Structure formats: C-alpha cells, structure tokens
Amino acid sequence: MEKELSLFHQSSTAVLDELDSFKFRFSVHEMQDLHEAVMLNSPIRSEFFYIFVVKAGEIYFKLNRKEYHAIAGELCVIPPSALIEVSAILPKSEAIGIAFCPDFFLSLGLHYSHPQILEIFAPEPSPIIAVGADELTTLDWLLKRLKQINYPKSDHLFQEEVLTNTFSQFIYELAQAYHRNQVGTQIKLRRKENLVLLFFKEVSKYYKKERGVQFYANLLFITRKYLSKTVKQVTGKTPGFFIDEAVIKEAKMLLADPKLSISEIAQSLNFADQSTFGKFFKKQVGLAPTSFRI
C-alpha cells in the first residue's frame, strides 16, 4: 500500500508538515545508521524532491518498480510523484539527504538561466549519479551547512541570502556531477518532462519579448491547452506563472540599477508603456516599481 509519509521513521508525520517547521521548505537528514532511520519494503510516493548521497555501505531500492543498487560514493535523485521502496541496506551504511518542495526549487529561477539543470531530476537513464571524492566532500559540506542555518530562530543577519545561495550552489554542484557522469550517455527524458524542459528553454530566450502562452505553444508545435495541461501536471504551476516569474525576476534586477528609468525598463521588457508595466509589476509583487526601488 502506498504511503504519503517520510522515508524516515523519525518523521512519522508527512515530510511536508516537517518542512513547514524550517525557514525554507527543505530539510536535511544525516543518517549514521540507515537500518534505524529508513523503513524497508514500504512503497512511498511523495510530493517533494529527495536527493541522498551514500557515504558508506550499499542501498538496494526500487524506483517506479525498477530495481537499483547504490553504493558508497553515489548520489540518488528521487523526483516528486515517483514511487520509491527501499528493499535492503548493508550494515554500517551511512547517507546524507535533502528533501525539498518543487515550489522552493522553482522559486530560485535556476532553470531559466540554465534549463539543463532540470535534466538531473529525470528518472532515466538512471537516478544514480557517480560522485567523485572531491564532489562528495563538497556536497556533504553544503548539505551540512544548509542543515545548520535552516531554522526560523537563526540569528544570522543574512540568513535568507546564505540559504538561497548555498542551496543554489548545491544544485549547481549536483548538476556538474550529473553531466560529468552522463558523458557519452544519451539522456532520455519522458515525453512530458522533455516538453517542459523545452518550454523553459524557450521562455529563457523570449520572455523579454513574449509573455503569451500561445506564442510558446506555437514554438513547440502543440496546442495551448496541451502545453498548459502538461506544465501543470509536471510542475504544479501554469505556463503563465513561469513566464511572469521570469519577467519579474528580470524587472527586479533592472530596478536595482538606479541609472535606468522605469520607462526604459518597461521598454526593454516589451511593455506598451510605463503604466502597463507598473500595473503588471504591482499585481505580481504587491508594490509599484517606484515603491520597490525605495
């Protein structure tokens, strides 16, 4: 019977409930003894990403009913909605992992500047990534740093900036390990995931000029309805959400430059005029561009 619970005994409540107790929607788990931490032969389907690094020992698991075997020095990426079942763990096995919500990952916008990052979350050809010794040390340190500072009561003056930048660095290091491991291997994405990846790539190229969903559907030679349905199924968000998000991120960056007038920014983002840009920005951010600049 499938469950909506954590992979760990220590979180018998849903992981999503656990994530609410942290500053950001992710949590890091260090597992010194996997036999005590992980539930065996218990299929789980979750709503979050889960990434874990095997530091010692070996783990046998099934992902969407396909069997895999991860050993020390390998990293495993489990995407949302995948069915995972841990079947066996060798003695003295150790791992460190992170669970995070898709919303948190997408809010960083890394997929706009580097759409290929999304490839690391594809379940094929394999969810297992070989990690070199130096990469393992780096990923382990980044995860421990994230665990150390991800608490509401942290007194770090720049907590949000440190968390988002450290998490981004973790994703970049993960992507580097993934693409190094996939050299010479054809990366196979499922049709829906591939379509979403192509959509993000087109958005990253044209968002400054085109904000209509139909434009992107035409580029991909599909109907607007099918694009909207597919993006919603894979990400939980609409195509319009991601287009608007890309525009807002660029607008915020441009507004940080005092040398640019709001009229110039509106023009660079292909708005009809300053007023139209102002209404769009306020609807998305809750502040007028002038107020945001203060």
N, C-alpha and C positions, 0 to 999 in steps of 0.2 A: 504493500500500500504506500503510495507516495505521500510525503510529508512536506510541510512548509516550514520546517524547523531548521535550526542551525546545524552545521556539520559537527558541532561540538556539544558534549554533554554539559559543559559549563554554561551554555546558553539554551536552556530548555524552552525559553520563550523565543519567539521568532527573532531572527537576526535583525530584521527591520526595526523591531522595538528596541533592540540593543543599540543600534546605530543612532537612535534619537537621543541617547544619553551623551553623545560626544559633540564636540564643537562643530565638526563637519560629518557628513554622512558616510563615514567609513570607520572600520575598526581593525586593529592589527592583533593577531594572535600568535604568541610564541608557544610552541608545543614541544616541551622537553621529552615527554613520553607520549607518543601518539596512541598507544594502547589505552591510556587513561582518558585521552582527550576526544578521540574520534569514535563515532558509532559505526560498527561494522554491519554489512548486509542490510542496510536501511536506506532504500532509494529516497533521494531528496531532490525536489525541484524548487529552486529559489528565484527571487526577483532581483538578485544582485549579482555583480561580478565577483568571482572569488579567484584569487591568484595565490598559490603557495609554492615555496621553494623547499625542496627536500634537502636538508643539510646533512643527514646521516640516515643510513638504512635504506629500506625499499618499501614502496607502497603499490599495491595492486588495486585498481579501481575500474569501474565501468562508467563511460560517459555516453549517454543515449544508447545504452545497452551494448556498446562496443568496448572490448577489454583493452586496458592499457597497463603499462608497468613503468613506474617512475623510480629512479634510483638517485642516490646522493649526487648533487651537482646538476639536477634537472629541475625545471620550473614548469608548473602546470597552470593553464589558464582555463577557467570554467566560466562560460558566458551565461547571462540570465536565461532562464527558462530551460536550460539543459538539465537532463536527468543524470544525477551522479550517485554512484553507490560504491563505497569503499569495501572491498572484499577481503583484503588481507594486508597486514602490516608486519614487517620483520621486527624482531626485538631491537631495542635501543635506537629506534628510528626517531629522528627529530625533524621539525619543519617550522617555518615561519610563514604566515599568510596574511592577506588583507582582503576584507570584504568591503565593497563599496557600491553605492547606488548608481545606476546609469545616469540619473539626473546630475549627480555631483560631477561625474566624469565629463558629461556633455557641457556642463556649465563653464568649464575651463576653456572650451573652444579650441583645443589642440587639434581636433580633426579638421579644422578649417585651413590652418597653415600647413598641416601635414596629414592629408586624408589617409595615407597609407598606414597610419597608426591603427586605424580600425581593423586592419588585417590581423593583428595579433589576437583579436577576440573571435576569430573564425575557428570553428571546431575541426576543420580539415586543412591540411592532410593529417595533422595531429595536434592535440592540445599541449603536448610536451615539448619544451624548449631546452636544449642543452645549454648549460651556463658555465662559462669558464671560471677559474678560481678568482680572478680579479673582479669579474662581473658579480659573482656570488657575494664577495665581500662588500661591494658597493650596494647591491640590492638589499642585503641584510642590514647594512648601516642605515640606509634610507628608511626601511620599514621600522626599525627601532626608533629612529628619530621621529617619525610620524606618530608612533605609539606614545612617545614621551610627551609630546606637546598637544595632542588632540583632546584636550579636556576644557570644559567651559570655565573652570576656575583657574586656568593657567594665567599667570601674571606676566607673560611675555608681551612686551609692548607691541611687537609686530607679529602676533600670533597668526593672524589670517594670512599675511603675506608669506610667512615662513611655511605654513601648512600648504598653501596652494603651490608655492614654488617647489617645495620638496616633493609633493605628490606629482607635479608635472615632471620633475627630474626623474622620479621613479618610472613613470610611463615612458619617457624617452629612453632610459637605460633598458627597459624591458623591450621596447621596440627594436633597439640596436641589437640586443641578444637574439631576438626573434628573426630579424632579417639576416643576421650573420649565419644563423642556423639553417635558414631556408635557401642559402646559395646553391643554385643548381637544382632546386626543387620547385616544381610548379605549384604555386599557391592556389588551392581550389576553394573558392567560396561558394556557399549555397546561393541560389539564384536571387533570393530576396536580399541577403546581406550584400551581395555584389551590386545589386541595383542601388541600395542605399549608399554604398561606397562611391559609386559613380555620381550619385546625386550630390554628395558632399564635395566631390572634386569639381563639379560644375558650379556649385554655389561659391566655392573658394575663388573661382575665376571671374564670375559675373555679378556677384552680389552688389557691387558698387553701381552697376548699371541697370540690373533687372531684379525686381522684387516680386514678380508674379509667378505663381506656381505653374501656370500653363506654359510659360517660357521654358522651364526646366523639363517639364513633361515632353515638350516638343523636341528638345535636345536629345532626350533619351528614347524617343520614338515610342512613347507609351501614352496612355490617356492620363489626364489629370487625376481622375478617380482612382486609377490603379496606383499611381505614384503616391497619392495621399494615403491610401489603404496600406501599402507596403511599408512606407516610412513609419506610419503609426504602429503597425504590428511589430516592427523590429526595434524601434526606439521608444515607443510610447508617446511620441510627440508628432505634431503635424509638420509637413514641409514648410509651411509658412512660419512656424515657430523658429526653425533653424535659419531661414532666410533673414527674418527680422533680427534674430540674435546676432548674426554676422554683421549686419548693418549697424546695430547698436554698439557692438564692440569697436568697430572702426570709428564710429562717431565719437565715442568716449575718448579714444586715443587722439583724434584730431582736436577735440575740445580742450585737451590738455596742453595744446600748443597755443599760447596767447597771441602769437603773430597771425593766426588765422581768424578771420571774421566768421561769424555764424553763417553769413550769406555765402562765403567761399566754401565752407564745409557742406552746406546744403547743395551747392552746385557740384562739388566733387562727388557726392553720393547720388547725383542724378535726381534730386527732388525738384519739383516745378519752381519752388521759391522757398524763401526762408520760413514763411509762415507754415507751409505744408510740412517742412522738416521739423519745425518746432512742435507741431501737433503730434506728429509721429513719435518724436523723442519723448514727449511728456506722457503719451499713452503707454509707452514701453517701460520707461524709467520712473515715472511719477514726478518728475521735475522738468521744468523748462530748461533748454540748453543754457540759458544765461544763469539760471539758479545752480545748475550742475557745476558750472565753472567757478562759482564762488568758494 
